[in-house]
Amino acid sequence: MKKNSVYRVVGESVSDQGYGITHIDGQTVFVKNLLPDEEADIKIIKAAKSYGVAIVQKRISTSKDRVEPVCKQAGKCGGCSFLHMNYSSELNFKHDELNHLFDQVDPSIDVKPVLGMENPWNYRNKAQFPIRIKDGKIVSGFYRPHTNEIAPIDHCPIQAVMINEVFAWIIENLPLRDARGLRHLYIREAKTKQMQVVFIGEQENDLKDFARLLQKQFPQIVSVVFNKNTRKDNVILSDEYEILLGKDTITEDCLGLKIELHFKSFYQINPVQMEVLYSKALELANLSKEDHVIELYSGTGTIGLLAARSAGKVTGVEIVPEAVANANENRKANHIENAQFICMDASEFAAKNKNAADVVFVDPPRKGMTTQGIHDICLLEPRRIVYISCNPRTLARDLKDFMNNGYSCKLIQPVDMFAHTTGIECVALIEKTNEPRQLNNKTVE
């Protein structure tokens, strides 16, 4: 197999990055825009020792699962990998991938069918658009795969409608003098319809006048912020910022819970499926008024505050002071008396509060948990752990550690939070393998 050579192949499967998979002379070849059972002539664009990468030069036959992408940037920006596949087939593919992955951990794990969206479009409540000036014009959109080159867009079919409208208006009306030095444009819309715009760059070019024009055009914008970022890495948000208009938060709603959401705070990007996800997590937790719930890495406390409706007591543990303050503000705003949020390292908390939990909720970032983090949870000796994961591979890795510490995973419920992309969210129910025992209700420090 050599670069630029052409082969006629049949698609065999799809990779977890959305590439078609086929084999040539025993080597795996990843083919952009090829579906299973499709016959095509492909051209090798990369020939490594153990694999190849190719593009379709000519499609001979077409899969019944293929659809025409609704986005003209399909395959050009690094976002959606499954716009060429019908949605029901995408959900089936994701379920098959999860079944295969978790079968390698423990064949007894029950991987439930993926909970998909009724309308899998315009669902994203947050967008971060890179922005540049090129040839005297503002260029913005999304990065092309594996590059820092921007694929310009005028709208994105998975972004919320109003985010698309605000984005288009800003790009059309932002003066060049105000755009100089900007690096990203961040737009967020709450379920309450409140919106927030954050300009991210090296210097604030007197954007206050433009912020007022922006709000006049879109009255639902209640927050405009400038975030100063002079870092040389790919971190988008920095610590230094200035409020240009309104405040630095918007009011969000999740299952009737009111949340003041800071622009730097993590929040699920799909509000419809977030309620499905959290409802399923609470259902699996099977809480009672006798239960003491601990939410580790609790952030702004959304899950813990929802759990407080059914549990006897909730303790959230978070090391970021601003997030803890935000969580306690949300607790007060929702008149929740049986929850508290503590600013403390999770390991220190667990060491001081051994055997303190009946149920633990944990929702780590994509990198999953550390061995120490899993040890911390096991020190609390909960009878039940509800692990929310946005990365099935790190979840699979972490489940093995839990199994080595006397726990087992009963079931996994996938929720499609990221339609038309390779992403999938999972809720895992992890339980103690020995007989449940009466846990003490020691006071948490």
ABEGO torsion letter per residue (X at the ends): XBBGBBBBBBBABBBAAGBBBBBBGGBBBBBBGBBBGBBBBBBBABBBAABBBBBBABBABBBAABBBBABAABGABABBAAAABBAAAAAAAAAAAAAAAAAAABAABBBBBBBBBABABGABABBBBBBBBBGGBBBBEBBBBGBABBBBBABBAABBAAAAAAAAAAAAABBAAAABGBABBBBBBBAAGBBBBBBBBABBAGAAAAAAAAAAABAABABBBBBBBABABABABBABBBBABEBABBBBBBGGBBBBBBAABBBBABAAAAAAAAAAAAAAAGBBAABBBBBBGAEAGAAAAAAAAABABBBBBBABAAAAAAAAAAAAAAGBAABBBBBBBAAAAAAAABGABABBBBBBBAAEBBAAAAAAAAAAGBABBBBBBABAAAAAAAAAAAAAAGBBBABBBBBBABBGBABBBBBBBBBBABBBBBBBBBBBX
